[in-house]
Amino acid sequence: MKSVREYREALYGCRFCSMCKPAAEVANLTQFESHTTRARAITLWRVQEGIAEWRPRDVELLYESTLDSISQAWCVVDYPVSEYVLAARAAVYAAGLAPPQVRDAVRRAAAVPPAEAASVLLLGGEAAEAGIPELAQDAVRALGRVGTPAKAAVAPSGALAYCLGDLETARAQAEAVAGLIRDAGARSVVADGPQTLWALTRILPDLGVQLPHGVGVHSLSECLAGTLQSGSPTRSRSAGARVLFHDSRAASLLAEAPPTAEAIQPGYHGPEETLGKGRIFDAPRQGLDALGMQRLFSVWSRALCKSCGADDGLWLTYPALAEGLARQRLREAKRQGAELLVADSPLCVTHLSRFAAGEGVEVCWLAALLEG
């Protein structure tokens, strides 16, 4: 991982620019300038230039947000916002300056279970963070309904520790996951959600951890959509419902192409593909189409989808802010006329479901839409 100093040019640009404010998540919730990308860039610039030192409130502001990948997706010059925020968190954590609730969130990680022989292994990284191992079994049942038998392993993927800046713990968890896959003899690993897929395909390599040679990595959505599109008789009891699909922020970090410059212009209404391209976005939508859903979208979709609060550990570290983001996202779904908000992230669904009743929108995990 690069040091913050290596992002000097990006920080220089961001500290003078406020163009990504429409995409701000927490700042649009609190209406505080200190929660904007520009304000974080100013702080990081001052610290790196030796003008200022980290104060407790500066550190809190660094964590009172996601990794801010939406500002990166919005940026017309593609400044690596989430990367320099991550580098800053790693520096702060290594210096022992991370807030207590951040350290507590890292410590809550579940243990890695013993390996069980499996040709196809469903890795429940998001299920582990949510603390609901049953979610992984639900995913295994969904795979079984489309003819892909698998076994589940609920284990921290390293993503939470990585996002919060504890690279030492993240590396240990990544090595444990790679060992679990090796010991299981798996030839294929299915990620239970986008964050787990991001961990397996991007975080592990960044930490210098390699999966066993020849192991294929797939998203659960891709596995389900592929079979549904091929003519599987599997259907959903929610067929015909008006649905808004929610993309987690981890999905944007797996995008094959960012939003176009046209997509961030005021009043833009489509086509949806200009909001970010890639299999991570297409697969779950193809699954919804195959299940007969009436799919809706807003400009806050794909790589520009605003966080629901479950991303990058925010729901654990600053739950009041995470609740506000969840309610914002549910209200966006209702504003678009959706009856159902669907996500392929079990972590997002778990978080959103806590507040859905009060906002009048039903929330469902894509894997749970398949009829048994």
N, C-alpha and C positions, 0 to 999 in steps of 0.2 A: 504494500500500500504506500502511496506517495505521502509525503509530509505536507502540511498546510502551506508551507513556504513555496512548494512547487506549483501551487495554484495562485500565485501572486497576480498574474495577468487577469485571471477571472475575477479575483477579488477586487482588483482595481476597477474593472468594468462594472461589476455589480454594485459597488458602493455609490456610483453616480447614477444608477438606473432604477426606475420604479415601474417599468413597463409590465412586469409580471404581477402587479397587484391584483388584477382581476382574477388570477388563478390562485391567489393566496387562500390557504385553508384556515389556519388558526387566526390570522390577521383579519379576515373577513368575519370571523366569529366574535373576536374581542374588540375589533376596531382600534387596536393599539399599533402604532407605528413600530414599536419595538419587536413585534412579531413578524414583521415583513422580512423578505429575503435581503433587501437592501440594508436593513438595520443589522442583520447578522453579519453581512459582508463587511460593514464598517467596523464592527467589533473585531472580527477576525483580522482585518487589515491592521488595525491599531495594535493588536497583540503581536502580530508577526513582525511589524516594523519597530517594535520596542517602544512604542508610544504609550502603551498602557499594559497593565497586567490583568489576568483574569480576576474578576470580582465575583462573589457568589451569585449576584443577580445576572451577570453575563452568562454564567454557566447554566443557570436555570433557563434562560432564554434560548440557549443552544439546544436544550432538550424539550422545550415547550412547543414542539412541532414534530412532524414526521421528518424524514431525511430531505423533504422538500423537492422530491423528484418532479412534482407537477410544475414548479417554476422552471426547472430544467427543460421539461417538455414544451413549455410555453415560449421559452427564450428563442428569439429568431437567430441568435448567433451561437446557440447550443453551449452556453457556459455550463461546466460540470458542477452544478450546484450541489446535488446530493453527494458527489464525491468529496467536495471540500468540507461539507458539513460532517461527513463520516470521518474524514481525516482529523478534523478538529475534535470530535468526540473521542477518538482514539487517543489523541494527545492529552486531553483533559482527564480521561480515565486513567491513563498511565501515570499521570501526575498525582493521582489520588484526590482529584477535585470533583469527581462525579457526585451528584446529590445522593443522599441515602436511599431514596426510593428507586433510583436507577440501579444502584448496587443490589438492592433487594430483588428487583425484577430479574436480574441475571442469576441470582442465587436460587430462584424458585424453580429452575429448570428440572424437568423429570430425568430420571436415570435412564441409561440405555439398556434395554432388555437383552436377555441372552438370545443368541441367534437361533432361528428355527429354519430348517431347510425349506427353501422355496425357490422355484424357478422364476416366479413373478412376485416381487415384494412390494407391497404398498407401504410407503414410508409416511407415517403420520406426524410430520414435523409441526404442522399447524395444530393438529389435535393435541400434541404434547404441550404447546404453548397455552392453548385454551384450557388445559387440564381436564379434557374430556376424551379419554381414550376410546370411548364408544363410537366417536366420529370415524375413527379408522375402520372399525368393523362395518359401519354403514357404507363406507366407500368400497370395502371388499364385497359387500352384498350387491352394490350397484354394478361392480365389475362382473360379478357372477351372472347378473341378469342379462348382460350383453355377451356372455360366453367367454369371459376371461377370468379363470380361477386364479386367485392370488391369496397370499397370506399377509397379515398386517404386522407392522412393527412400529410402535409409538415411541419416538425418541426425539430429543431436541436436535434440530438440524444445524445449529450454530448460528442461525439467522438472527435471533433475538440478541444474543450477546454481541454479535458483529455490529448490528445496527446501533447498539448502545455504546459501542466503543471498547468493549472488553475483548480484545483480540486474542488474548491468551486462553480465555475460556472458550471462545468461538473455535479456536484451532483444536482444542482438546475434544470438543463435541464433534467437530468435523471428522477428526481422526477416528473417533468411536463409531460414527455412522459408516465411514468407509470400511471399518473392520467388521461391523455388523453385516453389511452387504456381502463382504468377502466370505465370512463364516457361514452365511446362509446359502452360499453357492448360487446366488441370484444371477440370472442372465438379463433380467429386465427389472427396472425400478420405476414404480409409478408414484409420483408426488401427489399428496392429498390436496395440495393447493398451490397457487403461484409462488408464495413465499418459500415453500419447500423446494419447488422447482428452481427458483432463483438460487437457493442455497446449494443445491446439487450441481448446478451448471455454471455458476459464477462465483459464489463465495468460496467454495472448496478450492477451486484453482487459485483464487486470489490469496488464500491462506497457505498455498503450497501443498494441499492435500489432494491426492488422486484417487478416483474410484478404481476398482479392479478392472483390468484390461477387458474390453469387449462388452462391458455392461451398458445396455441401452437405458436412457432416461426419458421418461414420458410424463406428460401431465395427465391427470385423471380425466379432464375435459376432453383431451385429444382421444383417449381410449374410448370414451363413451360416444363421442360424436362420430368417430370413424365407423363404428358398428351401426349406429342409428341411421347414418346416411346410406349404408349399404343395404338397407331394407329390413332391418331387424323389426320383428313384430312388437317390440317393447313400445309402450305408449305411456302417456301421463294423464292422471286424473284432472290436471289443470289445463288440458288442451283448450285452446281458444282464448285463454286469459291474456289480458294486455299486460305485457312484461317490460320492465326496464332492467337491463343487465348492469350490474355493478362490477367494475374492474378494480381489483386491489392495486395499491401503488407498486407492489412488487411486479405486477404484470407489465407496467410501463418500463421497468428496468430490463425486461426481456423483449421489448419491442424490436422489430426488424427495421422499422423506419419511424421517425418521430412525426408529429403533426406537421402539416405543411404550413407555410406562412399565411396562406389564404384562410386556414382554419381558425386563426386567432383574431380575425377581423371582427369588429362589432356587427351583430346581426347575422352571423353565419349560421346556416341551417343544414349543411350537408354537401356532399354525401359523407356518410359516417366514416368511411375508410380513410378520409383525409385527416382524421383525428389520431392516427397511429395505425401502423400496419404490422402484421405478424400473426403466426399461428396461435400465439397466446391469446389474442383477441378473437380470432376467427373461429377456433374450435368450439368454445362454449356457445357462441351464437348459432353455429351450424347445428349444434345439439338442440337448442331451443326451437329452431326452424323445423327440424325433423320431428319434434314432439308436438308440432302444430300450434305454437304460441304466436300471438300477435306482438311482434317485437317493436318496441319504441326506442328512441334514443334522444339525448340532448347533447349540446356541445360539450358538456362535462361527462364525456364517455371516452373509452379506450385510454390512450396515454394521458388525456386531460381529465380523467375521472377524479373528482375530489375525494380525499380520504374519508372513510367512515369513522376514523378514530382508532381502528384496530391495527393500523400499519405501524411498523418500526417501533413497537413496544409502547406507543403512546397510551393505550388503554390501561396499561399497568402503572406507568409512571405519573401521568397526569389525567386521571379518570374523568375529572369534571370537563376538561377540554375535549377528551375523547367522546364523552356523551354529547357535547354540543355539535361535534362534527357528525355524529351518527344521526342526530335529529335533522341537521341540515340536509343530509343525504336522503333521508326518508321523505322530507318535504319536497325535495327536488323530484323524486319519483312520483309523488302525488300530483305535483304541478304539471307533470307530463301526461297525466291521465292513467298512470299504471295502477293496476290492481295488485300486482305482485312485483317485488324487487328480488331478483335472483342473482346470486353470486356463485362463483366456482371456488371461493375461499371459505372453508369451514370456519376459520377464525373470524372473518368479516361477518358471516351469517350469525355466529354465536353472539357477537357484540351487538349487531344491529337488532337482533331479536329481543334484546332487553328493553328496547324503547319503541318497538314497532306498534304495539297496541295503542299507545297514546297518540300516534301519528296517523293511524288509519290505513296503514299499508302492511300487507302480509310480506314476510321475508322467507325465502326458501333457498336452500343449498341445491345447486344443479343436480347433484347425485341423488337427492331425495325426491326429485320429480318423477323418477322412473317407477312405474307400477311394478309391484312384485308379481 
